[in-house]
Amino acid sequence: MMEGSNYPARYWHRIDDGRLQCDLCPRDCKLHDGQRGACFVRARHADQMVLTTYGRSSGFCIDPIEKKPLNHFYPGSSVLSFGTAGCNLACKFCQNSDISKSHDMDRLMEQATPEAIANSARQHGCKSVAFTYNDPVIFAEYAMDAADACHAHGIQTVAVTAGYLHAPARRDFFAKIDAANVDLKAFSEDFYFKLTGSHLQPVLDTLLYLRHETKVWFEITTLLIPGQNDSDAEISALCQWVCKELGPEVPLHFSAFHPAHRMLDVPATPPATLVCARKIARQEGLAHVYTGNVHNIEGDTTFCAHCAAPLIVRDWFLIKQYRLDAAGRCPDCGTPLAGHFDAQAGHFGRQRIPVTIAA
């Protein structure tokens, strides 16, 4: 095994002019010796592609699973979360730009092997490990090895991702993942191209793949940005597509934007916008629609898809009421709730605990 900046990457080939083309994502970066891809962490070193952040992290924290956000994947449980640096998108509104846009490898102060990550999750009683903070697609080799180590200890794996990757990498990556939250950043190609430097269709392809070709539990998050992707028409079109192509019980989270990165002049999303979006989504047939980054108990609550009884009542990330029978069904009408549930909710609550992992 080669360490650190020399870890051999997968998903590349040599092209006729001598450059190496990265085949991980649709950016298809073509590199001369010494060059890095748009993500900054996949680079050409001599005659091979390498991953420069394998085994290196921007930090580890234990979070509530609802923070990912995942509301239908073992509610109330704790998840060991970590990321690296870099990103293969160029979102002008990035909410984690200090990590995802960082070209400073010194930010990656913590080192941990996949086995050390799995051991730490087990020792801290975490139900799962999340690859998050920046997009795990770009550190796929590290994430997949960590996932194998976690599964050997009976620990679940979670990916928080924009879903921007080619089919071969998509297949390999999600084969190691138990649950995912996928950012569907908007429902227009114009938005994706101008504000993220990417394209919409590969993200839709990832969602279709997850729904129809895997058993990965997934939920969707859309960050609503005033004047950019928050029109009633676009929200309605997005929800219609999700309902028709993915199914009415796929959870959808509308999250509030806060001024960040290159969009500091755009105001924060009014809570009323999220409430309206949730109403539209439910009118379009989606059963489980949530509001994020705002305090809204109704928007945090999981309701039965059939009888609308409140099943999981949340106040931020704290579960106030958990009404599911042992089989994960509504106790009032017997309708199964889509997702993965224990007989009782976890009790991790709202806390966030930084941890140090021995490499």
N, C-alpha and C positions, 0 to 999 in steps of 0.2 A: 504494500500500500504506500502510495506517495502522500506526503503530508502537506497541509496548508495550501500555499499558493501554487503548488505543483500537483494537486490532486487531478488525476485524469478524468476528463468530462466525457459524457456520452453525447450522442445526437450531433454529429458533424460529419462532413465529408470534404474532400479536396476537390476543387473545381479546376477547369482547364488552365486558368491563368496562374495557378499556383497558390491562390489564396485558399483558406479553409473557411467553409460556410457552416455556421451554426444552424442546426436543424431543430433546436428546441422550440422556438416560437416563430410566429409569422414575420418577425422582423428580418429573419434570414441574414444576419450580419455576416459579412465576408471580410476576413481578417488577414493582414500581413503579419509577419512575425513581430511580436511585441505589442500588437494592438489588442484593445478590449472591445467587447460588444457594447451595444447600447445600454445593457443592464449594468455594465462596468465590472461585473464579477466573473464573467466568462471571458477568457482571454486565450490568445494563441501564444504558446511557448514552444519555440522551435517548430517541430513538425506535428504538434498535437494541440488539441483544445484542452484547457485546464479550468477547473473551478477554484477561484482564489479564496473562497470563504468556507471551504469544508472544515468542519470542526471548530468554527469560530462564530461567536454570537454577540449580538448587541445587548444581551442581558436575558435573564430568566425571571419569570414571575409566576406565581400561582394565582389564577383568576377564577371567578365564577364562569361556568360554561356559557351562561346567558350573555356574557360580555363579548362573545366572538362575532356576532350573536348567533346562538343556537338555542332555541326555546323548546325544541322537541327531541333533544338528545340528552337523556339522563339529567333532567332539570335539577338544579341545586347542587350538582356535583362540582368538584374542583378540577381544573385543567392546568397542567404545567405548560406555560406559553413561552415561546422564544422565536426570534428571527435573526437575520444576519444583516446585510446591508445591500443597497442597490435595488433596482426594479427595472422590468422590461417595458413598463409604460412610462409616460411623461406627463402625468396628470398635473395640470396647473393648480388644482385645488387640493393637492395631496395633504391629508391630515397627519401623516407621519413622515414629513419630508426630511426631518433631521436624521432619519434612518434610511428611508427608501432612496433618497437622493444623495446620500453621503458618498463621497469619493475618498473619504478619509478612513483607511483601514484601521487606524489606531483606535477608532471608535469600537472596534470589535475586541473588547478587553477580555471577554470570557471565552475560555476554550473548553470544549467538552466532546468526548467521543459519543457515538450513538449509544453504547452500552451504559455510559455514565448518565446520560439523559434518562434512559429507561429506569435505571436504578434509583435515581433521584425521585422520579415520579412515583415509583412504588413506595419508597421510604416516606414520602409526604402524603401518601394515601390518595393520590390523584387518580381519577377514573380514566383520564385521557391526557395526551400530549398534543398541543396545538402548534402547528407551524404557521406563524402569523407575524404581525408588525410590518414586515415587508413580504412581498409575494414569494411563497416557497417554491414556485415553479422554477425560479432562477437558481435555487440551490437544491434542485431535485435530487441529485445523487446523495447529498447529505441527509435530506428529509427521508428519502426512501430507505436508507440504511438505518436511520433512527426509528423509522416505522417498523422495520423488521425486528429490531431490538426490543421495541415496546411490545409487539405482539408476542414475543417469546416470554414476556412477563405478564401476559393477559391484560395489557393496557391498550386502550383504544387510541386511534390517531385522528386528528382533525386538521384540515387545511382551510385557511382563510385566504382566498385567491381571487384574482380578477379573471381567471379561466382563459388566459391568453397563451395558448400553446398548440403545437402541431399534434396531429392524431397519434403518431407513434409514442411520443412523450406523454401525451394525455393518457393513453392506455396503460403505460407502465406506471406512471405516477399514481393514478387513482386506484390501481390494483392494490396499493399499499394503504389506502385511506378508508377510514370507516365513516367519517362525516365531513361535510364541507359547507362553508358559507361562501357563496360566489357573488362577487360584486357585479351586478348588472347596472352599469353606471348611468345609463340612459337608454332610450329606445330610438336613437337616431344615429345614422352614420356620420352626419355632420358634427354632432357633439363629440363622438369618439375621435374623429380625425383631428378636429381643431383643439380640443381640450385635453386629450390623452395621448395623441400621437399614435393611435392604433385604429383598429377597425371593429365594428360591431359583430359581424358574422361569425368570426372564430369564437367569440364568447357565447353566442347562441348555440353554436355547434357543441361547445363543451356542456352546456346545460342539457341539450338533447341527448348527448352521449350519457351523461350521468343518469338521466331519467330512464332511458330505454335500453341501455346496455350494461348497467352496473347495478349493484345493490348498495351503493354509497348513499347514506342519508344526506340530503342537502337542503339548505335554505338559501334564500336570495336576499341581498341587501341592495337598495338603491338610495344613494345619498342625494337628496333633493336640494338643488342649488337655485336660489331665486333668479328667475329670468333665463335660466339655461335649460332645465329639464323638468320644470315643475308645472307645466301647463296641464290643464284638465285633459286635453286631447292626447298628449303624449302619455300621461299616466294611464289613461283609459286603454290606449293601444298596447302599452306594455302589459297591463293586466290581462287583456284579452288574449295576448300571445301566451302568457304563462298558463292561463286557465286551459286554453285549447291544446297547447303542445306539451305541457308538463303535467297538467292536472290541477284540479281545484284545491287539493289539500297540501300543495307545496307551500310552506310558509314564506311570506314576503315581508321584509322589514323596510319601512321607510325611515331613513335616518336624517337628522338635522345637520346641515352644513354649518361650520364655523369658519370665519375668515382665516385663510392659511396660505402659505407658500406664495404663489403668484396671483392669488385672488384675494388679497387683503382688503380691497376696496369693495368687495361684494358683501352685503349684509348677511347676517345669520338667518337661517330659515325660521320664519315665524312658526310657533307651535300649531297655529291654525292650519297651515299648509299641510302638515303631516296628518292632522285630523281629517281634512278634506280628502287627501290622497287615500287614506284608509277607507273612508266612506265609498269612494269611487271603486276601489279594489273589491270591496264586499259586494257592491252592486254588480260588478262584472263577474261575480261568482266565486271569488277566492274565499276560502273558509278561514284561513289563519293569517291575519294581517296585523302587523305590529308597528309601533312607533318607537324610534330610538333617539337617544341624546336629548330627550325631553322627559319631564316627569308627567306621566299620563298612565294611571293605573289601568284604565280600560284598554289603552293601547298596549299594555304589557301583558294583559290577561289572555289566556288560551280558553277559547269557548268550544263546546261540542259542535262539530260540523253539521249535526242533524237537528238537535233540539235547542242549541244555542245556550245551554247551561254553562256557567263558568266552571271550568275544570281545574285550571292552575291560575291562581291570582297572585300577581307579582307587584311589588312596590320597588321600582328600580330593579335590582338583582336579587332582592329578598323575596322568597316564596312565602306568602301569607296563608295560602290555602291550596291543598292538593287533593283533588277529588277524582281519583282513578281507582278502579278495582284492580285486583291482582293481575288481570290480563290486559291492563291498559285501556279499559273501556269506560265510557261514561256510565256512572252508577244510576243515572236516571232513565236512560233509554237503551243502554247496552251497545251503543255505537263505538267501535274501536277508534282510538285517537291515533292518527298517523305519526310515526316516529319511533323512538326507542325510550322505554321508561322502566324504572324500577318500581317495586311495589310501594315504596315510600320515596318521597323527594329527598335529595341531599340537603344538608344544612350548612353549606359553606358560606352563604350569605353574600354581602356586598364587599367583603374585604379583598385586598390585593396585596400579596406578600412577595416581595423580592427574595430570591434565593440565590445562593452561590453553589455551583456544581463543581466538584473536583474532576479535573480533566482525566 
